[in-house]
Amino acid sequence: NFRNLLFSVTLLYPGEGRDLIAAIVQDATVKKEIDAMATAEDAQLVVWKIHNCVSARVWPQRTLFPELLDLQRSFFDLRSSSTHKQLRLLHLSDELRTTILRAVNKRWVIAGGLEVVRKHWSKEEVETLPPDRKMLGHAYWTYMHSMSVYLPERPSSHQLAGFRAIFDAIYHIFPCPVCRGHFRLFYHDPVLQQELAAVDTKHAAIMFVWKLHNIVTTDGIRRGDWPHRKLFPQEKHLKFNLSQFSVPSPLSAQDQLRISSPCKGKHSSSTCLSSRDGYEVIADVQARWQIEGGIDQPLEDSAPASCPPPPPSQKILRLDMYVMGKCPWCAKSMEKLADNITCDFGCSYHGKALTARMDFRIHMVGLNNGTYRHPWLKAIHGPSELVGERLELCARQHYPKDYQYLRFFKCMDKDVKKIPMMAPECAEEADMDLNVLVGCANMEGERLVASSYAFSSYMGIGMTPTFVINGGKPIVGLPSNFSEELCYQLATTSVTLQQAREKDVESLYPPQDSTDAIVEESSIWTFVAFLAVFICIAPLFCIIARLRRRRAMAEERRALLRS
C-alpha cells in the first residue's frame, strides 16, 4: 500500500511536480531502493531521499535536510552525469542511518502520537513542528480534492488505479489511528465500493471525494467532535442532510445519497442528484479546490504602482475589487467608486480625522480551462467580455498613475452591452493611446487576464462585484455604508508601511535602497549609543560562538560520513 501510494503521486500529482516526482521515482537506483523496502525505517529513508532530490532540483540554494550533515547537492542530483555520486540508501553506515532517522522522526513525529491536537498554530510552528492530527487531515483532504479536480477529463487506466490506491492506503497505513479507525467503519460499504469501482471520469472522481468528505464530516458531527461543521456545499436549494451521508447506519442502504448516476427527472431527491445539481456540486468543489490555469503559475495580479510610496509612518488602506468585464452590477459599483479612488484617502472616525495612502487593485473573475502557459480562457458573459477585459487590464498596466485607468473602466461600464465597441471613445475620454491598448491586448492581454483569473480563483472569489478591505472578509456587492466600512477598517486594521515591512505583509511598495525612516532626534542618539557598545562587544561573542559551532559540526560530520 505504501508503494502504491508513492507511485500514485507520479500519476496524479497536479502540475509539473508530477513529472519531477516521476523522474525521481523512475531513476534506476531509486526504483531499486523502493523495491527493497522491508521496514518502516526503509520507507522513511526513501521519502527522505526523494524529498532531498526535489529540494536539490527546485531550490538549489536551500540547505538539504538534516542541516547537521551539510550534505552535498550532487548526492541528490539525479541529472548529474556522475551518477556514481548519488547517495545510495543501501550503502549507508549504521551510524549515518541512525542519525538521519533520528532527524526525520524529530521533524515529523509528534510527541504523544497523532491523537494529540494542538489548539493554536503559529506560522513558524506550521513550518517547523511535526503535524498533529488536524494538520495531517487537512493536508490529506487538500491532496485528495486537488488531485481529483486536476485530473484529465478522461483519466488513463493507470491514473484510475492510482486514484483507487489512495483510499486503500488510508484504510491500511494512514498514520492517525483514530482517523483510520473511523474510516474503516464505512469504507467497505457496498454502495460506496460500487461507486469507487465505477469512477472513470474526472467528474466522477470529484463527486466520490466530495461524498467521502461529507461522510467523514457527518460522522464527526454525530460523534459530537465537530458540532459546528456543515455539509459542503451550503446552497439552500440543495438541502443536504446528515442521513444522506450516514454510513454505516441501519438505513444507509436505503437513505444514502447515490452519485453514480443522476436522477431520471429534472429534480433531485434524497437519494440522487439531478444532472444540474450534480454539475453545481462539481462547480462548487472546483471553485474551492482548483486554481484557474493550474498550480504552476505565479499567483500574482499586480500592476505598476498608481501612487508614490507613502511615508513609513502613514497608514495604507488596501482595497481589492473583483469584477467581470460585462457584469452590470460591477458597472454600477464602478460608477459610484471610480471618482473617489485617489492616492490620498481621508475620513472621520468618531470625530477623529484619519488619512491613508490608498492601495486600490482591480481583478477579473473568469475561467481558464487550459494552463497558465497555454490558456483557454472563458469569460462568463461571452467572447466580447474577454476582449474588453484584455483592454481594461492593459489600461491598468500602461496608465496606472493616479488611477488613470479607472476613467477607462468607468467609461466602458456606461453600457456593458457595447463592450468592447466603446474602446476608441473611452480611450479618448481617458486620454489614452488606443494603439497602445490594442497592441498590449494582442501581445500581453491573454497573459494578463490569465493571471487575474488565477489570482481571483486562488483567493476564492466567484461572485462579482466582491470587495476585500485590508485582506479581510470578502464583501459581495457594494453596500450603502461602504464609505463608513472603509473608514472603520482604516481605523482598526490598517498598518503603516513600516509595520507592513516588519510583519512581512505583502505591500505594493517594496523597501527602498536608501533609508527612509523618520526618527526623532532623541531616538537617534539613543540608538547610536547602543550601537557603539554593541559594535565593541558583539563581534567577540560572534567569533567565539561560530568557532565552537564549526568545530563541533566538523567533528560530528567526520564521524558520521566516514566510510
Secondary structure, DSSP 4 states (H G I P E B T S, - for coil): -HHHHHHHHHHH--THHHHHHHHHHTSHHHHHHHHT--SHHHHHHHHHHHHHHHHHHH-TTSPPSSGGG---GGGT-TT-S-GGGS--GGG--HHHHHHHHHHHHHHH--TT-TT---S---HHHHHHSPP-HHHHHHHHHHHHHHHHHTS-SS--HHHHHHHHHHHHHHHHH-S-HHHHHHHHHHTT-HHHHHHHHT--SHHHHHHHHHHHHHHHHHHHHHHTS-TT---S---TTT---GGGG--SSTTHHHHPPP-SS--SSSS--SS---HHHHHHHHHHHHHHH--TT-SSS--------SSPPPPTTSEEEEEEEEE-TT-HHHHHHHHHHGGG--SEEEEEETTEEEEEEEEEEEEE--EESS-SSS--EE-TT-HHHHHHHHHHHHHHHH--GGGTHHHHHHHHTT-GGGTTTTHHHHHHHTT--HHHHHHHHHHTHHHHHHHHHHHHHHTT--SSSEEEETT---EES--TTHHHHHHHHHHHT-EEHHHHHHTT---SSPPPSS------HHHHHHHHHHHHHHHHHHHHHHHHHHHHHHHHHHHHHHHHH--
